[in-house]
Amino acid sequence: MRRFAIIFLSFALSACFTAGKRGGDTAMAVYDLGPGLERQIDRRQRPSPMAVEVRAPLWFDALGINYRLAYSDPARLREYARARWAGPPAQMIQLGLVRDLGLVAAGQGRSNCVVRLEIDEFSQVFETPVQSRAQIQGRVQWLDKSRARLAERTIHLEQAAASADAQGGVKALTALVGQLTAAINDWEQESVAAGQLRNCQL
């Protein structure tokens, strides 16, 4: 009888440790980045195809939805236990840029120039247990056919999350990807007007 009580207590403690705000026994939730921008650019404005490639460190290029506790051990990267991405975020972002900006994936078609997005941070950051924000950090570069850099901009975007859970983090990160897509579109137009992408339009 005593042995049975010890086994039961062990299972109960295990259940306590696996449950909680960022875990639990609910079914796995799978997220993507949504349907994309409602307003797409006029692809006829681009005389030559433009390629895109998105890069991310190995620890961000996975299915886990990452978060950090800025108030406790901020250098530790954590993952939600019962939620994940439908695909690696870098791949989903690249597919979104192809879809929304009329770009082509690098290596899948002829192009004179490439827009390269390098992601250093793609996560939800908790300032307190109930307050968090999504953030994207990295760089965007325009590269010519020989991969020489034509222009570069640093990215640092943040968006408050509506709830302190995976759903709130995903919603905020998705909104940031939309902002990033629009910013890349605007920067392309500015770069064309400034003559920086002259060789891309041949």
Secondary structure, 3 states (H helix, E strand, C coil): CHHHHHHHHHHHHHHHHHCCCCCCCCCCEEECCCCCCCCCCCHHHCCCCEEEEEECCCCCCCCEEEEEECCCCCCCCEEEEEEEECCCHHHHHHHHHHHHHCCEECCCCCCCEEEEEEEEEEEEEEEECCEEEEEEEEEEEEECCCCCEEEEEEEEEEEECCCCCHHHHHHHHHHHHHHHHHHHHHHHHHHHHCCCCHHHHC
